[in-house]
Amino acid sequence: MIAEPTEKLNGRHIGRNVQRVRMYFGMKQEALASDLGISQAEVSKIEQQEEIEDDMLTRIAGVLGVSPEIIRDFDVERAIYNISNIRENTFEQGSSTSIAQRDNASVSFAQQINPLDKIVELYERLLQSEREKNELLRNGNQ
């Protein structure tokens, strides 16, 4: 168990990483809980755990649309660096450098997490949820 103390020294907290990735995508605990088939309180408990079982981490990663490794190895500083680089490339007119020429970690992060796709997906899930609620209300009032 040599890896455990190393992880704790590095401040690796898988639950906190789940929370950060979830928040990055603008997903609420309730939405994640619904997709996982668990309660919001259970998601809150998961986000407080330093370690998460591999099966649960894989399920969470699937819902968030990332690999378990992205969550496990999530680094806030690296994420900010990657976002800054993507932002610079997006807003910089006539830039001769491309994202493909950037750091490999930056490229893999940018390729695995497409915020626009996640926003559309989240919107579609929220819209479907609202339709289901409306249908339940209609059926309940009849």
SULGI-V280792 format. One record per residue. RES is the residue in one letter. PSI is psi in degrees with one decimal (* if undefined). NEAR is the number of other ideal C-beta (glycine too) atoms within 12 Angstrom. Layout:
BEGIN
res=RES psi=PSI near=NEAR
res=RES psi=PSI near=NEAR
END
This chain:
BEGIN
res=M psi=39.5 near=8
res=I psi=-29.9 near=8
res=A psi=-32.1 near=12
res=E psi=-53.2 near=12
res=P psi=-35.4 near=10
res=T psi=-44.5 near=11
res=E psi=-40.9 near=18
res=K psi=-35.3 near=15
res=L psi=-36.5 near=10
res=N psi=-3.5 near=16
res=G psi=21.5 near=15
res=R psi=120.8 near=24
res=H psi=99.7 near=24
res=I psi=-41.9 near=32
res=G psi=-43.2 near=29
res=R psi=-36.5 near=24
res=N psi=-39.8 near=37
res=V psi=-47.0 near=41
res=Q psi=-44.6 near=29
res=R psi=-44.0 near=27
res=V psi=-43.0 near=38
res=R psi=-46.6 near=36
res=M psi=-35.4 near=22
res=Y psi=-38.4 near=28
res=F psi=-1.0 near=33
res=G psi=25.1 near=20
res=M psi=134.4 near=34
res=K psi=158.8 near=20
res=Q psi=-37.6 near=27
res=E psi=-41.3 near=21
res=A psi=-43.2 near=27
res=L psi=-43.7 near=35
res=A psi=-45.3 near=25
res=S psi=-45.7 near=23
res=D psi=-29.2 near=28
res=L psi=-13.3 near=28
res=G psi=30.5 near=13
res=I psi=177.0 near=21
res=S psi=161.7 near=15
res=Q psi=-36.5 near=20
res=A psi=-36.7 near=13
res=E psi=-38.5 near=23
res=V psi=-42.3 near=32
res=S psi=-42.4 near=20
res=K psi=-41.2 near=18
res=I psi=-42.7 near=33
res=E psi=-12.9 near=29
res=Q psi=-8.7 near=18
res=Q psi=138.4 near=22
res=E psi=-38.4 near=19
res=E psi=147.3 near=23
res=I psi=138.6 near=30
res=E psi=144.7 near=14
res=D psi=-40.3 near=15
res=D psi=-46.2 near=12
res=M psi=-40.9 near=27
res=L psi=-40.0 near=30
res=T psi=-41.1 near=21
res=R psi=-45.4 near=24
res=I psi=-46.0 near=40
res=A psi=-41.0 near=32
res=G psi=-43.4 near=18
res=V psi=-40.7 near=32
res=L psi=-12.9 near=38
res=G psi=28.8 near=29
res=V psi=171.5 near=34
res=S psi=154.2 near=21
res=P psi=-30.5 near=27
res=E psi=-34.9 near=20
res=I psi=-44.0 near=34
res=I psi=-48.7 near=40
res=R psi=-40.9 near=28
res=D psi=14.5 near=25
res=F psi=131.8 near=37
res=D psi=116.2 near=24
res=V psi=-46.0 near=20
res=E psi=-43.2 near=13
res=R psi=-39.5 near=22
res=A psi=-43.7 near=28
res=I psi=-41.7 near=17
res=Y psi=-45.8 near=19
res=N psi=-43.7 near=31
res=I psi=-41.3 near=21
res=S psi=-43.3 near=20
res=N psi=-42.1 near=27
res=I psi=-43.2 near=29
res=R psi=-44.1 near=17
res=E psi=-43.7 near=18
res=N psi=-30.2 near=23
res=T psi=-42.3 near=16
res=F psi=-13.2 near=11
res=E psi=114.1 near=15
res=Q psi=136.8 near=8
res=G psi=26.6 near=7
res=S psi=131.8 near=16
res=S psi=-9.9 near=8
res=T psi=148.7 near=15
res=S psi=165.3 near=16
res=I psi=-33.1 near=24
res=A psi=-22.8 near=15
res=Q psi=-4.4 near=13
res=R psi=179.8 near=22
res=D psi=137.2 near=18
res=N psi=-37.3 near=14
res=A psi=-39.2 near=22
res=S psi=-44.2 near=29
res=V psi=-47.9 near=19
res=S psi=-37.3 near=20
res=F psi=-44.1 near=32
res=A psi=-35.0 near=29
res=Q psi=-33.3 near=19
res=Q psi=-24.0 near=26
res=I psi=107.7 near=29
res=N psi=102.8 near=18
res=P psi=-36.5 near=27
res=L psi=-43.4 near=16
res=D psi=-41.8 near=17
res=K psi=-37.3 near=25
res=I psi=-45.5 near=18
res=V psi=-44.9 near=16
res=E psi=-44.4 near=22
res=L psi=-42.8 near=28
res=Y psi=-43.8 near=18
res=E psi=-39.8 near=15
res=R psi=-42.6 near=25
res=L psi=-41.2 near=21
res=L psi=-43.9 near=14
res=Q psi=-40.7 near=17
res=S psi=-42.8 near=19
res=E psi=-39.0 near=14
res=R psi=-42.9 near=14
res=E psi=-40.8 near=15
res=K psi=-44.6 near=15
res=N psi=-41.9 near=14
res=E psi=-42.5 near=14
res=L psi=-41.0 near=13
res=L psi=-41.6 near=12
res=R psi=-45.6 near=11
res=N psi=-32.9 near=10
res=G psi=-27.8 near=9
res=N psi=-5.1 near=8
res=Q psi=* near=7
END
